[in-house]
Amino acid sequence: MERSKQGLPPPPIRDPGGWGVAPAPDGRGAPEPPRPPAPHRRRAFWIVVGLLLAVNLLVMLTVQSGGERRVKVAFTSTRPSRDTFVLAQRRLCA
């Protein structure tokens, strides 16, 4: 351990937790180093997520077929009977 000009040892490293002990020479007792931020807190993570969503949107717009007409299905607020449903399907297919 180094000594100052007056022969006193250097002051111990202060632990943010409040303990005033000097760590051992092999590192035991030293405060833990700060951890890196979680992956979802990094800016690069959100950039990658945004790019993936943009690519997904572009793929869906190019793959989606625009030539087919949409089928209109009749809707009633009451529950239709089975015969009404079958007749409506026949009208749509014809």
C-alpha positions in Angstrom: 0.0 0.0 0.0 1.3 3.4 -0.8 2.1 5.9 1.9 1.9 9.7 1.6 4.7 12.0 2.5 3.5 12.1 6.1 3.6 8.3 6.3 -0.3 7.9 6.3 -2.0 5.4 4.1 -4.3 6.9 1.4 -8.0 7.3 2.4 -10.2 4.3 1.6 -12.3 4.2 -1.5 -15.8 5.2 -0.6 -18.5 2.8 -1.5 -21.7 4.6 -2.7 -23.7 2.3 -0.4 -22.1 4.1 2.6 -19.5 1.6 3.7 -16.1 3.2 4.2 -13.9 0.2 3.8 -10.9 -0.2 1.5 -11.2 -3.1 -1.0 -8.8 -6.0 -0.7 -5.8 -6.1 -3.1 -7.4 -8.8 -5.2 -10.6 -6.7 -5.6 -12.8 -8.2 -3.0 -15.0 -5.6 -1.3 -14.8 -3.1 -4.2 -18.0 -1.6 -5.5 -19.5 -3.4 -8.5 -18.9 -1.6 -11.9 -22.0 -0.1 -13.4 -24.0 -2.4 -15.7 -24.7 -1.5 -19.3 -28.3 -0.5 -20.0 -30.8 -3.2 -20.9 -31.1 -4.0 -24.6 -34.6 -2.4 -24.9 -33.3 0.8 -23.6 -30.6 1.3 -26.3 -31.3 3.6 -29.2 -30.0 1.0 -31.7 -32.6 -1.5 -30.6 -35.4 0.9 -31.4 -33.8 1.8 -34.8 -33.7 -1.9 -35.7 -37.4 -2.3 -34.6 -38.4 0.7 -36.7 -36.5 -0.6 -39.8 -38.1 -4.1 -39.4 -41.6 -2.5 -39.3 -40.8 -0.4 -42.3 -39.6 -3.4 -44.3 -42.7 -5.4 -43.2 -45.0 -2.6 -44.5 -43.1 -2.4 -47.8 -43.3 -6.2 -48.3 -47.1 -6.2 -47.5 -47.7 -3.4 -49.9 -45.9 -5.1 -52.8 -47.3 -8.6 -52.1 -50.9 -7.5 -51.6 -52.9 -8.1 -54.7 -54.8 -5.1 -55.8 -56.7 -6.6 -58.7 -59.1 -8.7 -56.8 -62.4 -7.2 -55.7 -63.5 -7.5 -52.1 -66.5 -9.6 -51.3 -69.3 -7.7 -49.6 -71.1 -9.7 -46.9 -74.5 -8.7 -45.8 -74.8 -7.9 -42.1 -77.9 -7.9 -40.0 -78.1 -6.9 -36.4 -80.1 -10.0 -35.6 -78.8 -13.5 -35.8 -79.6 -14.8 -39.3 -81.0 -18.2 -39.7 -79.0 -20.9 -41.5 -81.1 -20.7 -44.7 -80.5 -16.9 -44.9 -76.8 -17.5 -44.7 -76.8 -20.2 -47.4 -78.9 -18.0 -49.7 -76.5 -15.1 -49.2 -73.5 -17.3 -50.0 -75.2 -18.5 -53.2 -75.8 -14.9 -54.3 -72.2 -14.0 -53.7 -70.8 -17.0 -55.6 -73.1 -16.6 -58.6 
